[in-house]
Amino acid sequence: ALCLLARYAVRKHLHTQRQAGRCMRPVLAVGSTEAVADLVRRTRRDPHFGWDVVGACVPTGTAVASVEDVPVLCDLD
């Protein structure tokens, strides 16, 4: 029972930290432009996932400068 209570407290603390923009993992999103845009919107809406999308790779490559204000770094090749 104590282990469950401790786990709950640690998860709540982690979610609070993520709401403040801390304890986030930088990630590179790879996929279609629509899929990357959807992922960026969802991770910004729900920071408890712990992801900070810092770059993207889409089929069109750098022909698109950014997707949802995330810089496009390369194409899928």
C-alpha positions in Angstrom: 0.0 0.0 0.0 2.9 2.4 0.8 4.5 1.6 -2.5 1.3 2.6 -4.4 0.9 5.8 -2.4 4.6 6.7 -3.1 4.2 6.0 -6.8 1.0 8.2 -6.9 2.8 11.1 -5.1 5.9 10.9 -7.4 3.7 10.8 -10.6 1.7 13.8 -9.3 5.0 15.7 -8.7 6.2 14.7 -12.2 3.0 16.0 -13.8 3.3 19.3 -11.9 6.9 19.7 -13.1 5.9 19.0 -16.7 3.1 21.5 -16.5 5.8 24.1 -15.7 7.9 22.9 -18.7 10.5 20.9 -16.7 11.3 17.2 -16.9 10.6 17.1 -20.6 12.3 14.9 -23.2 13.3 16.5 -26.6 12.0 14.4 -29.5 12.2 14.4 -33.3 8.9 13.8 -35.0 9.0 11.8 -38.2 6.0 11.3 -40.5 3.6 13.0 -42.8 3.2 16.8 -42.3 -0.4 16.2 -41.0 0.7 13.5 -38.6 3.6 15.7 -37.3 1.3 18.7 -36.9 -1.2 16.5 -35.0 1.5 15.1 -32.7 2.8 18.6 -31.9 -0.7 19.9 -31.1 -1.4 17.0 -28.8 1.9 17.1 -26.9 1.5 20.9 -26.4 -2.1 20.4 -25.2 -1.2 17.5 -22.8 2.3 18.1 -21.4 2.0 15.2 -19.0 3.3 13.0 -21.9 6.7 14.6 -21.2 7.6 15.2 -24.9 9.0 18.5 -26.3 9.0 18.2 -30.1 12.1 20.1 -31.2 12.4 19.1 -34.8 10.6 17.3 -37.6 11.3 15.1 -40.7 8.6 15.2 -43.3 8.3 13.8 -46.9 8.7 17.3 -48.5 11.8 18.0 -46.5 13.0 21.5 -46.0 10.6 22.8 -48.7 8.4 23.4 -45.6 10.2 25.6 -43.1 8.2 24.5 -40.1 5.2 22.5 -38.9 3.3 24.1 -36.1 6.4 26.3 -35.3 8.7 23.2 -35.1 11.6 23.5 -37.6 11.7 20.9 -40.3 15.3 19.5 -40.3 15.2 17.0 -43.2 13.2 14.8 -45.4 12.3 11.1 -44.9 15.2 9.9 -47.1 
